[in-house]
């Protein structure tokens, strides 16, 4: 009974040591995601764990001669490189790639290895090799050598070796997936850099073209207004009507150019909002006057209702002018008949601005997207309304930079009302 107890104790201790070895080797293998590091750690840790003279990993490259890709040699092993393996005439290669283990206790007694001069040169006497398989694919072979003496590999050692090979297969797959993910990330980063470069070129081109268009457009509108006002003499009613159309088209085009310039400035973060005290009522009246020709050209009534004391607000005057112009311009564009109204009123410490129209309205599905860059409400193949889809995008971004936000109420055929508030200046 004592002898049996001692034997059981030895078996338990050996089983515990095997479990510890498996845990140590598995942890070491999984500590890296670089494929080369994983394989080099694997052969080193396995060689040490099995007290082997050498350990090698052979890649699954079926060339005429297979060479060890990653190797470990213990300090007391005979020197010399791992000999290449003949893949065509070696019966063990077929066994490995069929998923079997190769267990050779004594190479001197083996029909194939007994004449293998390379193995004799480094005094290899015993070999244990198993395939490294993942999802049915043989990724390679893991092999340990014993030099100088015959080693009879026990079933427990073969089982442990197979478990380690399975762990290595998973680690290789993880490293390959990580490397593929890194390559994809690098490709995406390169693509993003190229897109950013193209976006900068596009923004520079838009800014340059918009700047060049702005001056002649200003001249057209200015001289047209002077002719309409009789600066150069009396004009006939047909000429007056034609001038109204010219000025309406000029203002429309100038508004589009200003939207492009505003959008390129926002994309480049060219200038932060400069908050100051603004005489808001006068600013609103001034913008309405510039858009009056465009409204008259379409036969629309442009109304403005501001407090008589013209309240002052805190905001960026240049950007507020753009906001009012974009909102009124949009209202005029999408209104076939009826009224476009700008209404300003004081509510406590805030100044509320509303732009209302009797236009085509906006579908519910589009309400969440109307402030997106380049989004067009009228997206049909035969577009009735022009524009570049930047007015509301610029408006929302400008108001956000001033600490405000904009809301909209609309329904198809029932017009739209845009509303935002600004702090009353004290």
Order of alpha helices (4+ residues) and beta strands (2+ residues): alpha-alpha-beta-beta-beta-beta-alpha-beta-alpha-beta-beta-alpha-alpha-beta-alpha-beta-beta-alpha-beta-beta-alpha-alpha-beta-beta
